[in-house]
Amino acid sequence: MNNYVIIAIGWFLGQLGYAAVSAYIIQRKVPGIDYPKALRLYFTNEVGSFAMAFAALLIVMFIIPDFIDVKVTRADLLDKEKLTLKEKIVVFFRTASVAFGAFCQHLIYLAFRKGKRAIEEYAKKNNIE
């Protein structure tokens, strides 16, 4: 699989996983809201954060060839005895890209917390404790 495709899929999975866990944690604090409703509220109010994280993905995919040779595959590096940090990143591209996606979403979540506020406001508006 192309390393750029791996980065994009991993980023998407990281974003999805972080959003799903965040909505679950917030929803647990307001048990009157079911998880599907909390997830919908979270996703609809975090569209901007997903757009910003997507821009970060595009930027990383644009500049990554300056730092890592993306043409090198995992199979090329598995035979080497000692790997540099850059080569270890290539070997673990799937893990690194999922972590990158979750990290992007985490930074934006910490900055704005729109999804959390939307769930809490919905609970307050509908008198759900």
Backbone bond lengths (Angstrom), bond angles and torsions (degrees), N, CA, C in turn:
res aa  C-N    CA-C-N  psi(-1)  N-CA   C-N-CA  omega(-1)  CA-C   N-CA-C  phi
1 M - - - 1.452 - - 1.534 107.91 -
2 N 1.305 116.37 141.29 1.453 122.87 178.38 1.532 110.06 -61.57
3 N 1.323 116.94 137.56 1.465 120.41 -178.02 1.525 112.86 -62.63
4 Y 1.324 117.55 -31.45 1.470 119.56 176.58 1.521 110.97 -67.33
5 V 1.301 117.54 -38.14 1.463 121.29 177.55 1.532 109.58 -65.75
6 I 1.325 116.17 -40.56 1.469 120.48 177.75 1.530 110.10 -60.38
7 I 1.326 116.52 -44.53 1.464 120.30 179.48 1.529 110.48 -61.82
8 A 1.317 117.89 -45.50 1.468 121.72 -178.06 1.530 111.29 -65.06
9 I 1.326 117.48 -44.86 1.472 120.44 179.90 1.520 110.25 -66.29
10 G 1.323 116.71 -43.98 1.466 120.29 178.51 1.515 111.97 -61.90
11 W 1.334 116.74 -41.27 1.455 121.06 178.19 1.524 109.83 -61.03
12 F 1.337 116.85 -46.16 1.463 121.37 179.62 1.530 111.06 -60.06
13 L 1.328 116.72 -44.79 1.463 120.29 179.74 1.526 111.30 -65.55
14 G 1.319 117.11 -38.30 1.461 120.54 176.80 1.517 111.72 -63.01
15 Q 1.333 116.57 -43.46 1.460 121.88 177.40 1.534 110.51 -61.66
16 L 1.323 115.61 -48.61 1.461 121.37 -178.70 1.521 111.25 -61.56
17 G 1.325 116.43 -45.85 1.462 120.47 -179.92 1.517 112.37 -63.19
18 Y 1.318 116.58 -44.58 1.459 119.99 -179.46 1.529 110.62 -63.82
19 A 1.317 117.19 -43.83 1.461 120.89 -179.95 1.530 111.08 -64.01
20 A 1.326 116.71 -41.97 1.469 120.39 -179.56 1.528 111.38 -63.77
21 V 1.310 116.81 -43.41 1.468 120.49 179.61 1.526 110.40 -69.23
22 S 1.319 117.65 -41.98 1.467 120.93 179.57 1.523 110.87 -60.68
23 A 1.320 117.08 -46.52 1.465 120.39 179.20 1.525 110.61 -61.96
24 Y 1.329 117.37 -38.28 1.467 121.10 179.34 1.531 110.87 -65.09
25 I 1.322 116.57 -44.99 1.466 120.36 -178.72 1.528 110.41 -64.06
26 I 1.307 117.07 -42.82 1.471 120.90 179.30 1.524 109.86 -66.97
27 Q 1.332 117.30 -41.79 1.463 121.99 -178.06 1.532 111.53 -65.97
28 R 1.315 117.78 -32.71 1.470 120.74 178.58 1.516 111.73 -62.75
29 K 1.330 116.72 -29.90 1.463 120.31 179.95 1.525 111.82 -76.61
30 V 1.336 116.58 -18.10 1.464 122.37 178.15 1.529 106.98 -125.63
31 P 1.332 118.16 79.42 1.466 120.74 -172.35 1.527 114.97 -64.53
32 G 1.306 118.50 -13.20 1.461 120.37 179.03 1.519 113.28 -74.19
33 I 1.321 117.56 -12.07 1.466 121.96 178.46 1.522 107.30 -103.56
34 D 1.335 115.91 129.04 1.462 118.21 179.04 1.534 109.71 -77.70
35 Y 1.320 115.48 159.15 1.462 121.44 -174.57 1.532 113.13 -60.49
36 P 1.355 120.14 -45.14 1.469 118.28 179.15 1.537 112.70 -58.57
37 K 1.327 117.19 -38.61 1.464 120.45 178.47 1.532 110.30 -66.44
38 A 1.327 116.52 -44.25 1.466 120.27 178.81 1.522 110.82 -62.24
39 L 1.322 116.93 -40.39 1.466 120.82 179.61 1.527 110.73 -65.21
40 R 1.332 117.20 -42.36 1.473 120.97 177.26 1.523 110.96 -61.35
41 L 1.324 116.55 -46.31 1.468 120.59 178.82 1.520 110.52 -60.93
42 Y 1.325 116.03 -42.61 1.460 120.51 -179.12 1.524 110.50 -62.39
43 F 1.329 116.77 -50.19 1.463 120.23 -177.34 1.530 112.11 -64.73
44 T 1.330 117.47 -41.47 1.465 118.73 -177.97 1.525 111.92 -68.36
45 N 1.319 117.70 -31.00 1.462 120.15 -179.03 1.519 113.46 -90.57
46 E 1.311 117.78 -10.44 1.461 121.24 179.15 1.527 112.44 -106.11
47 V 1.317 118.41 16.64 1.473 121.22 179.94 1.526 110.67 -56.75
48 G 1.310 116.75 -41.69 1.466 120.46 178.89 1.515 112.21 -62.74
49 S 1.324 116.71 -38.70 1.466 118.82 179.38 1.523 110.98 -69.11
50 F 1.332 116.70 -35.12 1.464 118.64 176.42 1.529 110.47 -66.79
51 A 1.326 116.65 -36.53 1.464 120.27 177.51 1.531 110.76 -65.72
52 M 1.338 117.18 -42.49 1.466 120.08 177.96 1.527 111.15 -64.95
53 A 1.323 116.65 -40.17 1.461 120.01 178.63 1.529 110.66 -67.41
54 F 1.330 117.50 -35.27 1.460 120.85 176.41 1.526 110.42 -64.89
55 A 1.322 116.18 -38.44 1.473 119.66 175.75 1.529 109.99 -63.10
56 A 1.324 117.01 -39.45 1.472 120.38 176.80 1.522 110.63 -62.76
57 L 1.331 116.87 -39.68 1.464 120.73 177.08 1.526 110.84 -60.78
58 L 1.315 116.72 -47.04 1.460 120.22 179.96 1.530 111.36 -62.42
59 I 1.317 116.95 -40.23 1.459 120.49 177.85 1.521 110.92 -63.18
60 V 1.333 116.47 -46.11 1.472 119.86 179.26 1.521 110.68 -62.55
61 M 1.326 117.45 -42.57 1.459 119.67 179.94 1.530 111.37 -65.77
62 F 1.327 116.83 -28.63 1.455 120.69 178.28 1.532 111.59 -74.61
63 I 1.346 117.29 -41.00 1.461 119.37 -175.13 1.519 114.83 -94.22
64 I 1.319 118.28 -12.39 1.465 119.95 -175.65 1.536 114.20 -58.82
65 P 1.340 120.63 -32.58 1.459 118.41 177.83 1.534 113.90 -64.04
66 D 1.329 117.91 -19.09 1.464 120.51 175.76 1.521 111.96 -70.04
67 F 1.323 116.87 -23.41 1.450 121.02 -174.34 1.526 113.69 -112.67
68 I 1.328 116.84 -32.49 1.466 121.63 -175.56 1.521 108.84 -133.33
69 D 1.321 116.11 138.05 1.465 120.76 175.83 1.528 107.76 -80.15
70 V 1.332 116.48 100.84 1.455 120.22 -175.89 1.525 113.17 -76.01
71 K 1.325 116.89 -7.49 1.466 119.79 177.06 1.524 111.50 -78.55
72 V 1.330 116.31 -20.48 1.454 120.77 176.79 1.523 107.62 -72.25
73 T 1.308 116.48 133.08 1.462 119.50 -178.89 1.521 110.67 -102.14
74 R 1.277 114.49 167.00 1.465 121.04 178.17 1.520 110.40 -59.56
75 A 1.326 115.91 -41.40 1.466 120.49 -179.47 1.523 111.58 -62.05
76 D 1.334 117.46 -36.10 1.462 121.16 177.91 1.528 111.68 -62.02
77 L 1.315 116.54 -33.24 1.463 120.77 -172.69 1.517 114.39 -94.52
78 L 1.308 118.12 -16.60 1.469 119.78 -176.40 1.524 112.95 -67.07
79 D 1.311 117.89 -21.53 1.460 120.69 -179.96 1.524 113.12 -83.57
80 K 1.320 116.95 -15.17 1.466 120.32 -179.28 1.517 110.32 -73.41
81 E 1.325 114.62 143.38 1.454 119.12 -179.85 1.526 112.23 -78.40
82 K 1.320 117.40 -43.95 1.465 122.77 -178.53 1.522 108.94 -120.31
83 L 1.327 116.72 125.30 1.465 121.99 -179.05 1.520 110.30 -109.19
84 T 1.326 116.16 142.17 1.461 120.83 172.66 1.528 108.13 -78.13
85 L 1.338 116.42 171.69 1.469 120.44 179.28 1.525 110.88 -60.10
86 K 1.324 116.93 -42.63 1.469 120.62 -179.90 1.524 110.32 -62.79
87 E 1.318 116.74 -40.16 1.471 119.87 179.26 1.521 111.21 -69.17
88 K 1.327 117.08 -34.39 1.465 119.74 176.60 1.529 110.57 -65.59
89 I 1.331 116.50 -36.48 1.465 119.63 177.29 1.525 110.05 -63.32
90 V 1.332 117.13 -41.58 1.462 120.68 178.53 1.527 110.23 -64.53
91 V 1.328 117.29 -41.58 1.471 120.73 179.18 1.523 110.22 -62.26
92 F 1.304 116.76 -38.10 1.467 121.13 -178.41 1.519 111.85 -107.88
93 F 1.351 117.87 39.94 1.464 122.27 -178.75 1.519 111.93 -57.50
94 R 1.298 117.84 -38.88 1.473 120.01 -178.41 1.530 109.91 -63.36
95 T 1.308 115.95 -49.00 1.462 120.66 -179.90 1.526 110.90 -64.69
96 A 1.325 116.40 -44.82 1.464 120.38 -179.10 1.525 111.35 -63.34
97 S 1.328 117.88 -38.74 1.461 119.56 -178.00 1.528 111.84 -72.92
98 V 1.331 118.48 -35.12 1.469 120.55 174.91 1.528 109.58 -65.61
99 A 1.323 116.47 -43.07 1.468 120.40 177.83 1.525 110.56 -62.89
100 F 1.334 117.36 -38.82 1.463 121.17 178.69 1.525 110.82 -63.69
101 G 1.328 117.43 -43.81 1.465 120.86 178.54 1.517 111.91 -61.72
102 A 1.325 116.65 -45.42 1.463 120.53 179.38 1.529 110.44 -66.17
103 F 1.333 116.56 -38.98 1.460 120.82 179.75 1.527 111.05 -64.01
104 C 1.326 117.19 -42.78 1.475 120.44 177.45 1.521 110.36 -59.04
105 Q 1.318 116.57 -47.47 1.464 120.43 -178.71 1.522 110.55 -65.59
106 H 1.313 117.67 -37.56 1.460 121.93 -179.88 1.529 110.95 -63.62
107 L 1.326 116.90 -45.53 1.465 120.15 179.41 1.516 111.41 -61.16
108 I 1.315 116.22 -43.24 1.462 119.99 -178.92 1.536 110.20 -70.35
109 Y 1.335 116.52 -37.38 1.471 120.27 177.02 1.526 110.03 -61.08
110 L 1.322 116.84 -45.11 1.459 119.97 -179.95 1.526 111.64 -62.89
111 A 1.315 116.33 -34.38 1.460 120.30 -177.76 1.530 112.67 -74.53
112 F 1.337 118.36 -39.12 1.462 120.34 -170.36 1.524 115.23 -116.23
113 R 1.307 119.27 -39.54 1.487 124.73 179.57 1.526 113.75 52.22
114 K 1.318 117.27 35.52 1.465 120.82 -178.71 1.521 111.78 -66.97
115 G 1.329 118.12 -40.04 1.458 121.13 -179.93 1.514 111.68 -62.93
116 K 1.315 116.17 -42.29 1.460 120.68 179.38 1.516 110.54 -63.93
117 R 1.320 116.56 -46.11 1.470 119.97 179.23 1.523 111.41 -62.24
118 A 1.334 117.37 -37.90 1.469 120.27 -178.84 1.518 110.66 -63.61
119 I 1.318 117.54 -42.41 1.467 120.85 179.51 1.524 110.21 -66.90
120 E 1.334 117.01 -43.65 1.463 120.28 179.84 1.534 111.50 -65.75
121 E 1.321 117.49 -40.00 1.467 121.29 177.98 1.527 111.37 -66.30
122 Y 1.331 116.84 -39.05 1.462 120.48 177.45 1.524 110.05 -61.66
123 A 1.339 116.34 -43.18 1.467 120.43 178.75 1.527 111.04 -63.19
124 K 1.322 115.90 -43.25 1.468 119.91 -179.83 1.525 111.09 -66.32
125 K 1.343 116.39 -42.57 1.462 121.69 -178.40 1.531 111.78 -64.43
126 N 1.335 116.76 -35.16 1.454 121.40 -178.03 1.520 112.74 -100.36
127 N 1.331 117.85 15.21 1.470 123.58 179.46 1.522 112.60 51.90
128 I 1.311 115.44 46.58 1.472 120.50 177.65 1.518 107.91 -102.53
129 E 1.298 114.88 126.25 1.481 119.94 -180.00 1.497 109.98 -105.36
